[in-house]
Amino acid sequence: MRKNSVKNTRVNGEVMRVLADIIRTEVKDPRISPLTSVVSVEVAPDLKTCKAWISVLGDEKAVLDTQAGLKSSEGFIRNQLARKINLRNTPQITFIMDQSIAYGVSMSKKIDDVNRDMHEREALEALSSAADAPQTESDR
């Protein structure tokens, strides 16, 4: 099976769906954040290994705790994956933390802060220029 084949794409999608379901509903480790999502999955063409990109929305402690919880639950997750998906081999799962969603949220917040500051500065400049404008005889 080639890496970009239709079968490999379908296997990746199915593993991603089932893996997200297992993490959300069956893993009972309290270290795993409820705001954990499976962003992407890449199963090797020989079905022996799998890389799963995981995103955790929260602070650095939540990310580290979730990573530790997933690492300790790897065997259970693999067992559940084998029960739910009929593959020739059940892949060995490697969890990789993907913080692109959290990075995007933080960048969006920074852009909003800059825009808000810029609008406040423009409003203050408009007020100060209106106050400094010379009065005409009709204004007196």
HELIX and SHEET records of a PDB file:
HELIX    1   1 VAL A    6  THR A   25  1                                  20    
HELIX    2   2 GLU A   60  SER A   72  1                                  13    
HELIX    3   3 GLU A   74  LYS A   84  1                                  11    
HELIX    4   4 SER A  100  ASP A  132  1                                  33    
SHEET    1   A 3 THR A  36  VAL A  43  0                                        
SHEET    2   A 3 THR A  49  VAL A  56 -1                                        
SHEET    3   A 3 GLN A  92  MET A  97  1                                        
END                                                                             
